[in-house]
Amino acid sequence: MSINICRDNLDPFYRYKMPPIISKIEGRGNGIKTAIVNNADVARALARPPMYVTKFFGLELGAQTSVNETADRYMVNGAHDAAKLQDLLDGFISKFVLCKACKNPETDIVITKDQMLYRDCKACGKRSPIDLSHKLTGVILKNPPSSSGKKGTTNGKKSKKDRKEKKNEEAEEEEEGSDDELTKRIAAEASTLPPSQATAGDDDDDDDNWAVDTSEEAVRARVKELESQVGSLAVADDEEAEGNSSYSQLGNWILEQKPKPNSVEVYKKIKELGIENKHRTLQVLAQTLFDKDILIQIKDRAPLLKKLIVSDNYEKAFLGGTERFLGLEHPELIAVVPKILHQYYTLDIVSEEAILKWGSRASKKYVDKDISKKVRKAAQPFLTWLEEAESEGSEEEEGDDDDEEDEDNDEK
């Protein structure tokens, strides 16, 4: 189970999550102490050193603390329940993590030459000053975050591993930003126009009506028609920010229905919200259409998903949503990732290329990187099978070509 880093944000699809604090009271009498069992995991989700969190608790509670990162032991003197520590953590997040301008937790602590502290936001680019009156700032100045190596800081150079990870992340972000949104929208609308728009009066009431003429000539004609209307189209990014949104409306609507709505009802709701041509819609569907019985539910949802997934960007969003579904909501299902991916593949929901590309590198775009690695590690048997099947197929093709050449030589 995970909770929103900013607990004031009640959106269940808010992307920034952390594990709730787990505490354990040890000892008795004057020697009683509270161990923060998962302090390292919480701090990792906040991108802050575990010591900062422990020291903050000690300063707020007026209690001594002990930090042993090697043994993963973080102690606060006295008896303190998890709920109390969680409330205190909200104060730490507000003062030392969230950007003051956009409330985004994607910040680094920057220490300037004159020993001022700032939260440098990677989302909006603003720098928020940190109140130096809090005693934790003294701890930070004496123990600067080693992961920060920005110009103007006193924190030293990044490690080779950090530089390599940042390079990979920048490459991924560049790939995300290079898409022509207008072109994608035209292609998506051309390949997903429902029959009701082609024939006046048709009622989109059953799965059979979802058939669309996808021949090359028909698609080309629809693209040409849409391109003629470019002047009236708004070039829309995912204009709805975290927490607004049609995406939250869709997700909450699906989750509130008992039983869950059928695929036709879901498609109509997506159309109503105007997000049928948005790749983030697939992320929401991956998180909400299924439950613990996902293995017997995928087949029923396949027609809907195949209709909406029109490019590799949509496939990527759907796999990312699956990561969140497994890693954050149903970690007990991570063991069956190979079976889930096998169904995505055999039902033509997600292509072989998309699955192999997804499996090639962990990413923190949808979940914490540790969770991403865990999901991909579990998926390895299926990824290996896919790679071997692909190589075997290539060898067979080469063998067929050789046989044909031999036949030709025999005839000569």
Secondary structure, 3 states (H helix, E strand, C coil): CCEECCCCCCCCCCCCEECCCCEEEECCHHHCEEEECCHHHHHHHHCCCHHHHHHHHHHHHCCCEEEECCCCEEEEECCCCHHHHHHHHHHHHHHHCCCCCCCCCCEEEEECCCCCEEEEECCCCCEEECCCCCCHHHHHHHCCCCCCCCCCCCCCCCCHHHHHHHHHHHHHHHHHHCCCHHHHHHHHHHHHCCHHHHCCCCCCCCHHHHCCCCCHHHHHHHHHHHHCCHHHCCCCCCCCCCCCCHHHHHHHHHHHCCCCCCHHHHHHHHHHHCCCCCCHHHHHHHHHCCCCCHHHHHHHHHHHHHHHCCCHHHHHHHHHHHHHHHHHHCHHHHHHHHHHHHHHHHCCCCCHHHHHHHHCCCCCCCCCHHHHHHHHHHHHHHHHHHHHHHHHHHHHHHHHHHHHHHHHHHHC
